[in-house]
């Protein structure tokens, strides 16, 4: 087990905090929607609308809080976002109608987006020579934690009472508080002094914004395993329903076992661009196999779906590794939180809009929609190398312009 742990010290503290946090997240991801539909008895349509409002409302917070983390110290800002998430999650027990539900979901989603941005300077500071690889390790830890949380949430789902769901929400809040407390073991990270130029430089960096948009389109792939495939298995194939759990488990095991290894070879923006391209091709193949699973015997459908999930998850490894690399490598050190907050906008939009898009194309339209989605991923991957080259040129030009200014100041 010691081989699976990061170096003792700050990296291990961050990993432990992340693990506890994701156990709580696993509780919510597994049974959060059921809490409001089965426990509080809100209509499913209202729950979906509220989650969408929360996702959209959270988009701008990542950039602003990331900027605060750069200027005032990432450890304290990140811990504060975790405490706000804990309060919002505990507030679930008081949300007994639509508008209180919308309020707590908006606060929780906003704090989550802010926390992702505020954590980025900590990863860069304590991640060693390759913070991208440490970020990949944290993603593997995330999958382990979410799996543990999902197992615990199974009890609440099985019991099915309002009290059981409320205990789940309280347990989620406690996990967030413990995660914040663990951060006190980290040495504080000194704020990075600002440099000349616009205050909101990330929002003016057009090549970086283009990469954010491309990564956001590709990030819709995360909803394929959690939204599209379960609905497809139930509504369009003869495969057994237990295959839904099997596909989730297959993807989780692959990510835990291979995410760090996949990221080791993605060690430059150019390598990240090529990884995006490979990911797009893998998603196209996986979507094609999923479409072929309809209208065939159950055993054949199951075999095709498992093969598709394996290929899709390999693409997910490449996509994640590419995102880790380009988002960190092309972000200036003095504005890590702000830039990573901007990069999170793409994933935030995918979180808010991806489920509806996949349901409309893959479930409502059916088999042709899978080919459209696969082609969308493939074309996005093909566009990534040119976007990365443009971002690298702009980064180089910016450094050349700043060098004479520093020399004259000296």
KOLFIRO-483480 format. One record per residue (C-alpha): residue in three letters; z, x negated, y negated. Coordinates in pm, 1 decimal. Layout:
residues N
+------+----------+----------+----------+
! type !       c3 !       c1 !       c2 !
+------+----------+----------+----------+
!  ALA !        Z !        X !        Y !
...
+------+----------+----------+----------+
***
This chain:
residues 410
+------+----------+----------+----------+
! type !       c3 !       c1 !       c2 !
+------+----------+----------+----------+
!  UNK !      0.0 !      0.0 !      0.0 !
!  UNK !     67.0 !   -289.1 !   -237.8 !
!  UNK !   -307.5 !   -364.2 !   -240.0 !
!  UNK !   -367.3 !    -17.5 !   -380.5 !
!  UNK !   -122.1 !    -65.6 !   -667.9 !
!  UNK !   -213.3 !   -232.4 !   -997.9 !
!  UNK !    -32.0 !   -539.2 !  -1122.6 !
!  UNK !    337.6 !   -491.6 !  -1191.0 !
!  UNK !    417.8 !   -414.4 !  -1550.8 !
!  UNK !    230.4 !   -193.3 !  -1798.3 !
!  UNK !    -57.4 !   -111.1 !  -1563.5 !
!  UNK !    182.3 !     16.0 !  -1299.2 !
!  UNK !    375.1 !    219.8 !  -1556.9 !
!  UNK !     53.6 !    382.2 !  -1681.3 !
!  UNK !    -52.0 !    454.6 !  -1322.7 !
!  UNK !    285.2 !    613.6 !  -1241.8 !
!  UNK !    274.3 !    826.0 !  -1556.4 !
!  UNK !    -81.4 !    930.9 !  -1472.9 !
!  UNK !     14.5 !   1019.9 !  -1115.1 !
!  UNK !    302.2 !   1246.7 !  -1221.1 !
!  UNK !     82.4 !   1406.6 !  -1486.8 !
!  UNK !   -195.4 !   1483.1 !  -1240.2 !
!  UNK !     43.7 !   1633.8 !   -986.5 !
!  UNK !    126.4 !   1886.0 !  -1257.9 !
!  UNK !   -242.7 !   1926.1 !  -1339.0 !
!  UNK !   -313.5 !   1994.0 !   -971.5 !
!  UNK !    -65.4 !   2281.7 !   -979.2 !
!  UNK !   -253.6 !   2440.4 !  -1268.3 !
!  UNK !   -607.9 !   2363.2 !  -1152.2 !
!  UNK !   -539.8 !   2525.1 !   -817.0 !
!  UNK !   -348.1 !   2835.3 !   -919.6 !
!  UNK !   -364.7 !   2858.8 !  -1299.6 !
!  UNK !   -633.6 !   3125.8 !  -1308.3 !
!  UNK !   -462.0 !   3316.8 !  -1027.6 !
!  UNK !   -137.0 !   3308.7 !  -1227.7 !
!  UNK !   -296.0 !   3508.8 !  -1507.6 !
!  UNK !   -509.1 !   3737.2 !  -1290.1 !
!  UNK !   -267.0 !   3802.8 !  -1001.7 !
!  UNK !     70.7 !   3738.2 !  -1166.0 !
!  UNK !     19.7 !   3862.1 !  -1521.9 !
!  UNK !   -261.9 !   4101.7 !  -1418.3 !
!  UNK !   -505.8 !   4011.7 !  -1694.4 !
!  UNK !   -867.5 !   4109.1 !  -1620.8 !
!  UNK !  -1074.8 !   3817.9 !  -1492.0 !
!  UNK !  -1319.3 !   3858.5 !  -1779.9 !
!  UNK !  -1041.5 !   3816.2 !  -2035.1 !
!  UNK !   -912.8 !   3508.7 !  -1854.7 !
!  UNK !  -1259.0 !   3352.3 !  -1856.4 !
!  UNK !  -1302.7 !   3433.1 !  -2225.8 !
!  UNK !   -964.1 !   3285.7 !  -2313.3 !
!  UNK !  -1033.1 !   2965.3 !  -2122.0 !
!  UNK !  -1367.3 !   2931.1 !  -2300.4 !
!  UNK !  -1203.7 !   2980.2 !  -2641.6 !
!  UNK !   -943.8 !   2718.7 !  -2553.4 !
!  UNK !  -1205.6 !   2468.5 !  -2442.5 !
!  UNK !  -1410.4 !   2504.7 !  -2759.4 !
!  UNK !  -1103.4 !   2497.7 !  -2986.7 !
!  UNK !   -992.6 !   2169.5 !  -2828.7 !
!  UNK !  -1313.2 !   1978.2 !  -2901.3 !
!  UNK !  -1231.3 !   1850.9 !  -3249.6 !
!  UNK !   -873.9 !   1745.7 !  -3171.1 !
!  UNK !   -973.1 !   1454.0 !  -2949.4 !
!  UNK !  -1144.6 !   1271.3 !  -3236.6 !
!  UNK !   -863.0 !   1331.8 !  -3486.3 !
!  UNK !   -578.6 !   1240.0 !  -3250.9 !
!  UNK !   -769.8 !    937.6 !  -3122.0 !
!  UNK !   -793.2 !    816.3 !  -3481.7 !
!  UNK !   -416.7 !    865.0 !  -3526.4 !
!  UNK !   -352.5 !    666.6 !  -3207.1 !
!  UNK !   -556.9 !    378.0 !  -3346.5 !
!  UNK !   -372.0 !    380.7 !  -3677.6 !
!  UNK !    -12.6 !    464.7 !  -3581.5 !
!  UNK !     31.2 !    341.5 !  -3225.2 !
!  UNK !   -109.9 !    493.0 !  -2907.7 !
!  UNK !    208.2 !    510.2 !  -2697.4 !
!  UNK !    397.4 !    748.2 !  -2925.5 !
!  UNK !     95.6 !    967.4 !  -3001.3 !
!  UNK !      6.1 !    995.2 !  -2631.6 !
!  UNK !    364.7 !   1083.0 !  -2535.7 !
!  UNK !    368.9 !   1349.3 !  -2807.1 !
!  UNK !     53.7 !   1511.8 !  -2667.2 !
!  UNK !    218.6 !   1527.6 !  -2323.2 !
!  UNK !    525.8 !   1699.5 !  -2467.8 !
!  UNK !    306.4 !   1953.5 !  -2648.6 !
!  UNK !    126.2 !   2021.1 !  -2320.3 !
!  UNK !    462.1 !   2071.8 !  -2152.4 !
!  UNK !    570.5 !   2326.0 !  -2414.0 !
!  UNK !    239.5 !   2510.7 !  -2392.5 !
!  UNK !    252.8 !   2520.9 !  -2013.8 !
!  UNK !    610.5 !   2646.4 !  -2018.5 !
!  UNK !    487.9 !   2910.4 !  -2263.0 !
!  UNK !    272.3 !   3055.8 !  -1986.4 !
!  UNK !    578.4 !   3244.8 !  -1862.7 !
!  UNK !    587.6 !   3434.7 !  -2194.7 !
!  UNK !    214.3 !   3511.1 !  -2209.5 !
!  UNK !    208.8 !   3870.2 !  -2085.4 !
!  UNK !   -103.6 !   3990.0 !  -2270.2 !
!  UNK !   -440.5 !   3859.2 !  -2386.0 !
!  UNK !   -364.1 !   3710.1 !  -2728.4 !
!  UNK !    -45.3 !   3524.0 !  -2627.5 !
!  UNK !   -249.7 !   3390.4 !  -2334.1 !
!  UNK !   -522.0 !   3269.3 !  -2573.7 !
!  UNK !   -264.4 !   3095.2 !  -2794.7 !
!  UNK !    -94.1 !   2900.4 !  -2514.6 !
!  UNK !   -425.7 !   2809.4 !  -2353.6 !
!  UNK !   -565.1 !   2682.3 !  -2685.3 !
!  UNK !   -254.4 !   2469.0 !  -2745.1 !
!  UNK !   -259.4 !   2333.3 !  -2389.0 !
!  UNK !   -632.6 !   2256.1 !  -2395.8 !
!  UNK !   -605.6 !   2093.4 !  -2738.4 !
!  UNK !   -314.8 !   1874.6 !  -2630.5 !
!  UNK !   -502.0 !   1773.1 !  -2315.3 !
!  UNK !   -811.8 !   1665.4 !  -2510.0 !
!  UNK !   -594.2 !   1483.1 !  -2762.2 !
!  UNK !   -405.2 !   1305.5 !  -2485.1 !
!  UNK !   -721.7 !   1174.3 !  -2323.8 !
!  UNK !   -827.3 !   1018.2 !  -2654.9 !
!  UNK !   -479.2 !    884.7 !  -2736.5 !
!  UNK !   -448.0 !    719.9 !  -2394.3 !
!  UNK !   -770.5 !    521.8 !  -2437.9 !
!  UNK !   -624.3 !    245.8 !  -2661.0 !
!  UNK !   -347.2 !    198.1 !  -2402.7 !
!  UNK !   -604.3 !    155.4 !  -2125.4 !
!  UNK !   -799.2 !    -92.7 !  -2336.4 !
!  UNK !   -487.1 !   -287.2 !  -2437.0 !
!  UNK !   -326.6 !   -307.5 !  -2092.3 !
!  UNK !   -640.6 !   -292.8 !  -1877.1 !
!  UNK !   -694.8 !   -667.8 !  -1877.6 !
!  UNK !  -1038.4 !   -821.1 !  -1901.1 !
!  UNK !  -1195.2 !   -511.6 !  -1745.8 !
!  UNK !  -1030.9 !   -196.0 !  -1885.6 !
!  UNK !  -1325.5 !     -0.1 !  -1744.4 !
!  UNK !  -1220.3 !    -98.6 !  -1391.7 !
!  UNK !   -859.4 !     -1.5 !  -1460.3 !
!  UNK !   -987.4 !    334.3 !  -1591.0 !
!  UNK !  -1169.6 !    377.9 !  -1260.4 !
!  UNK !   -844.9 !    305.9 !  -1076.5 !
!  UNK !   -669.2 !    574.0 !  -1281.3 !
!  UNK !   -940.0 !    820.7 !  -1179.6 !
!  UNK !   -866.0 !    748.0 !   -813.3 !
!  UNK !   -494.9 !    803.7 !   -885.1 !
!  UNK !   -587.5 !   1129.2 !  -1058.0 !
!  UNK !   -754.6 !   1260.8 !   -743.1 !
!  UNK !   -449.5 !   1173.3 !   -532.5 !
!  UNK !   -215.6 !   1343.2 !   -779.7 !
!  UNK !   -429.0 !   1655.5 !   -809.8 !
!  UNK !   -438.2 !   1680.5 !   -428.9 !
!  UNK !    -58.2 !   1671.2 !   -411.5 !
!  UNK !    -39.5 !   1933.5 !   -685.1 !
!  UNK !   -288.6 !   2152.9 !   -502.0 !
!  UNK !    -73.7 !   2142.2 !   -187.7 !
!  UNK !    234.0 !   2245.4 !   -386.6 !
!  UNK !     39.2 !   2521.5 !   -560.4 !
!  UNK !    -52.6 !   2659.4 !   -218.9 !
!  UNK !    304.6 !   2785.1 !   -185.6 !
!  UNK !    277.5 !   2991.6 !   -505.6 !
!  UNK !    -57.9 !   3133.1 !   -397.5 !
!  UNK !     76.6 !   3220.8 !    -51.9 !
!  UNK !    386.7 !   3396.6 !   -189.6 !
!  UNK !    179.2 !   3565.1 !   -460.6 !
!  UNK !    468.0 !   3697.9 !   -671.7 !
!  UNK !    505.1 !   3662.3 !  -1048.3 !
!  UNK !    824.0 !   3459.3 !   -996.7 !
!  UNK !    642.6 !   3212.8 !   -770.8 !
!  UNK !    365.4 !   3166.8 !  -1026.1 !
!  UNK !    622.6 !   3121.8 !  -1305.7 !
!  UNK !    800.1 !   2853.4 !  -1103.4 !
!  UNK !    464.1 !   2680.5 !  -1067.8 !
!  UNK !    415.1 !   2685.5 !  -1446.3 !
!  UNK !    764.3 !   2545.5 !  -1503.4 !
!  UNK !    701.9 !   2272.7 !  -1245.0 !
!  UNK !    381.5 !   2184.2 !  -1427.9 !
!  UNK !    570.7 !   2153.2 !  -1756.8 !
!  UNK !    839.3 !   1935.1 !  -1596.3 !
!  UNK !    570.9 !   1700.0 !  -1460.1 !
!  UNK !    429.3 !   1656.9 !  -1810.7 !
!  UNK !    774.6 !   1577.3 !  -1953.4 !
!  UNK !    841.9 !   1318.8 !  -1681.1 !
!  UNK !    501.9 !   1164.1 !  -1746.5 !
!  UNK !    589.4 !   1130.0 !  -2116.8 !
!  UNK !    932.0 !    978.5 !  -2038.7 !
!  UNK !    774.4 !    714.9 !  -1813.8 !
!  UNK !    569.7 !    596.2 !  -2110.2 !
!  UNK !    893.1 !    474.7 !  -2271.9 !
!  UNK !    884.3 !    188.7 !  -2018.9 !
!  UNK !    565.4 !     62.7 !  -2184.3 !
!  UNK !    589.7 !   -196.3 !  -2460.4 !
!  UNK !    458.5 !    -31.2 !  -2779.4 !
!  UNK !    103.0 !   -113.5 !  -2879.5 !
!  UNK !     72.9 !   -228.0 !  -3238.3 !
!  UNK !   -163.1 !    -17.9 !  -3451.1 !
!  UNK !   -502.7 !   -175.9 !  -3507.5 !
!  UNK !   -562.8 !   -250.6 !  -3875.1 !
!  UNK !   -864.0 !    -70.5 !  -4020.6 !
!  UNK !  -1178.0 !   -259.2 !  -4113.9 !
!  UNK !  -1430.2 !   -192.0 !  -4384.7 !
!  UNK !  -1671.4 !     93.9 !  -4352.9 !
!  UNK !  -1654.0 !    472.4 !  -4321.9 !
!  UNK !  -1326.6 !    621.9 !  -4202.2 !
!  UNK !  -1489.2 !    839.0 !  -3935.3 !
!  UNK !  -1731.8 !    574.4 !  -3813.1 !
!  UNK !  -1766.3 !    725.8 !  -3464.8 !
!  UNK !  -1911.2 !   1047.6 !  -3606.6 !
!  UNK !  -2170.4 !    841.1 !  -3798.2 !
!  UNK !  -2271.9 !    628.1 !  -3498.8 !
!  UNK !  -2582.8 !    820.1 !  -3397.7 !
!  UNK !  -2667.6 !    610.7 !  -3086.3 !
!  UNK !  -2312.0 !    660.7 !  -2956.9 !
!  UNK !  -2337.2 !   1033.1 !  -3028.5 !
!  UNK !  -2662.3 !   1043.5 !  -2829.3 !
!  UNK !  -2488.5 !    878.9 !  -2533.5 !
!  UNK !  -2206.4 !   1130.5 !  -2572.6 !
!  UNK !  -2456.3 !   1416.1 !  -2548.8 !
!  UNK !  -2629.8 !   1269.6 !  -2242.7 !
!  UNK !  -2298.9 !   1209.8 !  -2067.0 !
!  UNK !  -2194.4 !   1564.6 !  -2155.4 !
!  UNK !  -2504.6 !   1710.0 !  -1991.0 !
!  UNK !  -2442.3 !   1503.7 !  -1679.7 !
!  UNK !  -2071.5 !   1595.6 !  -1683.2 !
!  UNK !  -2171.9 !   1949.3 !  -1584.9 !
!  UNK !  -2197.7 !   1799.0 !  -1235.7 !
!  UNK !  -1816.7 !   1805.3 !  -1209.1 !
!  UNK !  -1836.7 !   2185.7 !  -1193.2 !
!  UNK !  -2085.2 !   2184.8 !   -905.1 !
!  UNK !  -1813.7 !   2118.7 !   -645.6 !
!  UNK !  -1546.2 !   2337.8 !   -804.2 !
!  UNK !  -1751.6 !   2635.9 !   -925.5 !
!  UNK !  -2107.0 !   2651.6 !   -793.1 !
!  UNK !  -2065.2 !   2544.0 !   -430.0 !
!  UNK !  -1770.5 !   2778.4 !   -351.2 !
!  UNK !  -1960.5 !   3076.3 !   -494.7 !
!  UNK !  -2279.5 !   2967.6 !   -315.9 !
!  UNK !  -2102.8 !   2934.3 !     20.7 !
!  UNK !  -1949.1 !   3280.0 !     -7.8 !
!  UNK !  -2247.9 !   3464.3 !   -152.2 !
!  UNK !  -2564.0 !   3293.6 !    -27.6 !
!  UNK !  -2496.8 !   3117.6 !    303.5 !
!  UNK !  -2367.6 !   3197.8 !    649.3 !
!  UNK !  -2138.7 !   2892.3 !    644.8 !
!  UNK !  -1768.7 !   2959.6 !    719.2 !
!  UNK !  -1548.5 !   3003.2 !    414.2 !
!  UNK !  -1312.1 !   2725.1 !    521.7 !
!  UNK !  -1598.0 !   2491.8 !    433.8 !
!  UNK !  -1497.2 !   2534.6 !     67.8 !
!  UNK !  -1176.3 !   2340.2 !    134.2 !
!  UNK !  -1366.1 !   2088.4 !    346.0 !
!  UNK !  -1611.0 !   2013.8 !     65.4 !
!  UNK !  -1326.5 !   1967.3 !   -184.1 !
!  UNK !  -1141.9 !   1734.5 !     52.6 !
!  UNK !  -1456.4 !   1534.1 !    128.0 !
!  UNK !  -1525.6 !   1471.5 !   -238.2 !
!  UNK !  -1163.2 !   1380.3 !   -312.6 !
!  UNK !  -1140.1 !   1127.8 !    -28.0 !
!  UNK !  -1463.2 !    955.6 !   -132.8 !
!  UNK !  -1348.6 !    924.3 !   -494.9 !
!  UNK !  -1006.5 !    787.6 !   -397.5 !
!  UNK !  -1156.6 !    535.5 !   -156.8 !
!  UNK !  -1458.3 !    413.9 !   -353.1 !
!  UNK !  -1427.6 !    478.1 !   -730.1 !
!  UNK !  -1282.5 !    134.7 !   -809.7 !
!  UNK !  -1535.2 !    -39.4 !   -585.3 !
!  UNK !  -1824.9 !    148.7 !   -744.4 !
!  UNK !  -1706.0 !     50.6 !  -1091.0 !
!  UNK !  -1683.2 !   -322.3 !  -1016.4 !
!  UNK !  -2060.3 !   -360.6 !  -1012.9 !
!  UNK !  -2104.4 !   -161.4 !  -1334.1 !
!  UNK !  -1993.7 !   -443.9 !  -1561.6 !
!  UNK !  -2223.5 !   -413.6 !  -1865.4 !
!  UNK !  -2388.0 !   -137.5 !  -2067.7 !
!  UNK !  -2720.5 !   -218.7 !  -1897.9 !
!  UNK !  -2559.0 !   -177.5 !  -1555.8 !
!  UNK !  -2407.3 !    147.0 !  -1680.5 !
!  UNK !  -2751.4 !    273.0 !  -1782.7 !
!  UNK !  -2887.8 !    198.5 !  -1434.9 !
!  UNK !  -2586.0 !    374.2 !  -1279.9 !
!  UNK !  -2663.8 !    684.7 !  -1487.2 !
!  UNK !  -3018.4 !    677.6 !  -1352.2 !
!  UNK !  -2902.2 !    644.0 !   -989.9 !
!  UNK !  -2650.5 !    925.6 !  -1044.3 !
!  UNK !  -2919.9 !   1159.3 !  -1173.3 !
!  UNK !  -3136.1 !   1092.2 !   -867.9 !
!  UNK !  -2840.5 !   1153.4 !   -634.2 !
!  UNK !  -2760.3 !   1485.0 !   -803.7 !
!  UNK !  -3123.4 !   1596.0 !   -768.2 !
!  UNK !  -3118.2 !   1524.7 !   -393.9 !
!  UNK !  -2781.9 !   1698.1 !   -350.4 !
!  UNK !  -2890.2 !   2009.7 !   -541.3 !
!  UNK !  -3207.7 !   2029.5 !   -331.2 !
!  UNK !  -3006.8 !   2016.7 !     -8.2 !
!  UNK !  -2768.8 !   2285.5 !   -133.1 !
!  UNK !  -3059.7 !   2516.8 !   -210.4 !
!  UNK !  -3191.4 !   2472.1 !    145.6 !
!  UNK !  -2860.1 !   2586.3 !    297.7 !
!  UNK !  -2934.2 !   2956.1 !    232.0 !
!  UNK !  -3085.5 !   3169.5 !    505.8 !
!  UNK !  -3027.0 !   2930.6 !    797.1 !
!  UNK !  -2771.4 !   2931.3 !   1084.2 !
!  UNK !  -2410.1 !   2861.3 !    995.1 !
!  UNK !  -2394.0 !   2522.1 !   1167.5 !
!  UNK !  -2708.3 !   2401.3 !    991.1 !
!  UNK !  -2586.3 !   2531.4 !    655.7 !
!  UNK !  -2253.6 !   2355.3 !    702.5 !
!  UNK !  -2425.3 !   2027.7 !    793.5 !
!  UNK !  -2653.8 !   2046.0 !    489.9 !
!  UNK !  -2367.0 !   2131.5 !    255.8 !
!  UNK !  -2145.5 !   1845.5 !    377.4 !
!  UNK !  -2438.3 !   1602.8 !    343.9 !
!  UNK !  -2505.0 !   1736.5 !     -7.3 !
!  UNK !  -2140.6 !   1693.9 !   -105.7 !
!  UNK !  -2137.4 !   1333.0 !     17.0 !
!  UNK !  -2454.3 !   1251.0 !   -179.0 !
!  UNK !  -2328.8 !   1440.8 !   -484.4 !
!  UNK !  -1997.6 !   1253.4 !   -478.4 !
!  UNK !  -2175.9 !    918.7 !   -456.0 !
!  UNK !  -2362.8 !   1025.7 !   -769.5 !
!  UNK !  -2029.3 !   1123.1 !   -922.7 !
!  UNK !  -1895.9 !    771.1 !   -857.0 !
!  UNK !  -2196.3 !    619.8 !  -1038.1 !
!  UNK !  -2175.7 !    869.1 !  -1323.5 !
!  UNK !  -1805.0 !    807.7 !  -1378.9 !
!  UNK !  -1847.3 !    429.2 !  -1360.7 !
!  UNK !  -2133.1 !    446.2 !  -1611.3 !
!  UNK !  -1931.1 !    660.2 !  -1850.7 !
!  UNK !  -1629.4 !    428.5 !  -1830.7 !
!  UNK !  -1848.5 !    124.6 !  -1904.3 !
!  UNK !  -2060.2 !    246.5 !  -2193.6 !
!  UNK !  -1778.9 !    439.2 !  -2364.8 !
!  UNK !  -1551.9 !    134.0 !  -2379.2 !
!  UNK !  -1810.7 !   -143.9 !  -2417.0 !
!  UNK !  -1990.7 !     22.6 !  -2707.5 !
!  UNK !  -1674.0 !    128.2 !  -2892.0 !
!  UNK !  -1532.0 !   -117.5 !  -3148.5 !
!  UNK !  -1180.5 !   -231.6 !  -3063.7 !
!  UNK !  -1036.2 !   -119.0 !  -3397.1 !
!  UNK !  -1146.8 !    242.0 !  -3333.1 !
!  UNK !  -1107.7 !    282.2 !  -2955.9 !
!  UNK !   -919.1 !    611.7 !  -2977.1 !
!  UNK !  -1159.4 !    762.7 !  -3227.9 !
!  UNK !  -1469.7 !    658.4 !  -3032.0 !
!  UNK !  -1332.1 !    768.7 !  -2695.7 !
!  UNK !  -1230.6 !   1096.5 !  -2859.9 !
!  UNK !  -1591.6 !   1143.7 !  -2966.3 !
!  UNK !  -1715.5 !   1051.8 !  -2618.2 !
!  UNK !  -1484.6 !   1318.0 !  -2477.0 !
!  UNK !  -1670.6 !   1584.7 !  -2675.7 !
!  UNK !  -1949.1 !   1578.1 !  -2419.2 !
!  UNK !  -1713.8 !   1637.7 !  -2128.7 !
!  UNK !  -1535.4 !   1905.5 !  -2331.1 !
!  UNK !  -1857.8 !   2097.3 !  -2385.8 !
!  UNK !  -1941.1 !   2062.3 !  -2017.2 !
!  UNK !  -1596.6 !   2199.5 !  -1933.0 !
!  UNK !  -1646.8 !   2499.2 !  -2162.0 !
!  UNK !  -2014.1 !   2577.5 !  -2096.4 !
!  UNK !  -2085.2 !   2425.6 !  -1754.7 !
!  UNK !  -1941.3 !   2701.4 !  -1532.2 !
!  UNK !  -2139.8 !   2975.2 !  -1706.3 !
!  UNK !  -2461.0 !   2771.6 !  -1693.7 !
!  UNK !  -2423.8 !   2692.8 !  -1323.6 !
!  UNK !  -2340.1 !   3052.4 !  -1237.0 !
!  UNK !  -2643.3 !   3179.7 !  -1429.2 !
!  UNK !  -2887.6 !   2930.3 !  -1277.2 !
!  UNK !  -2755.9 !   2859.0 !   -927.3 !
!  UNK !  -2579.6 !   3182.5 !   -832.8 !
!  UNK !  -2754.1 !   3459.6 !  -1029.8 !
!  UNK !  -3106.4 !   3312.1 !  -1013.6 !
!  UNK !  -3053.1 !   3156.3 !   -671.7 !
!  UNK !  -3243.9 !   2878.7 !   -498.4 !
!  UNK !  -3485.4 !   2792.9 !   -783.0 !
!  UNK !  -3187.9 !   2743.3 !  -1013.4 !
!  UNK !  -3058.5 !   2456.3 !   -799.0 !
!  UNK !  -3385.6 !   2269.0 !   -850.1 !
!  UNK !  -3365.5 !   2327.0 !  -1225.2 !
!  UNK !  -3010.2 !   2193.2 !  -1236.5 !
!  UNK !  -3102.8 !   1892.7 !  -1022.9 !
!  UNK !  -3401.7 !   1816.0 !  -1247.2 !
!  UNK !  -3176.9 !   1842.8 !  -1554.3 !
!  UNK !  -2944.6 !   1577.1 !  -1410.1 !
!  UNK !  -3233.3 !   1351.7 !  -1305.3 !
!  UNK !  -3402.5 !   1366.8 !  -1645.8 !
!  UNK !  -3071.7 !   1294.0 !  -1817.9 !
!  UNK !  -3028.4 !    987.0 !  -1600.7 !
!  UNK !  -3379.6 !    869.0 !  -1681.8 !
!  UNK !  -3310.1 !    903.2 !  -2054.9 !
!  UNK !  -2989.2 !    697.8 !  -2039.8 !
!  UNK !  -3136.1 !    341.6 !  -2030.0 !
!  UNK !  -3330.9 !    389.6 !  -2354.9 !
!  UNK !  -3023.6 !    542.4 !  -2522.6 !
!  UNK !  -2804.8 !    251.5 !  -2411.1 !
!  UNK !  -3056.5 !     -5.6 !  -2536.8 !
!  UNK !  -3062.0 !    165.8 !  -2875.2 !
!  UNK !  -2682.0 !    169.5 !  -2892.4 !
!  UNK !  -2665.6 !   -201.0 !  -2803.4 !
!  UNK !  -2917.5 !   -287.3 !  -3075.7 !
!  UNK !  -2720.2 !    -94.1 !  -3334.7 !
!  UNK !  -2395.3 !   -258.9 !  -3222.2 !
!  UNK !  -2556.5 !   -603.7 !  -3251.0 !
!  UNK !  -2696.2 !   -525.3 !  -3597.2 !
!  UNK !  -2354.5 !   -401.1 !  -3710.4 !
!  UNK !  -2189.3 !   -724.3 !  -3598.1 !
!  UNK !  -2452.8 !   -933.5 !  -3775.5 !
!  UNK !  -2393.8 !   -741.7 !  -4098.9 !
!  UNK !  -2016.8 !   -776.8 !  -4077.7 !
!  UNK !  -2026.9 !  -1152.5 !  -4003.7 !
!  UNK !  -2143.5 !  -1259.1 !  -4353.9 !
!  UNK !  -1887.2 !  -1027.0 !  -4511.5 !
!  UNK !  -1606.5 !  -1188.6 !  -4313.6 !
!  UNK !  -1734.3 !  -1536.4 !  -4396.5 !
!  UNK !  -1747.4 !  -1463.3 !  -4770.4 !
!  UNK !  -1398.9 !  -1314.4 !  -4760.5 !
!  UNK !  -1268.9 !  -1625.9 !  -4587.9 !
+------+----------+----------+----------+
***
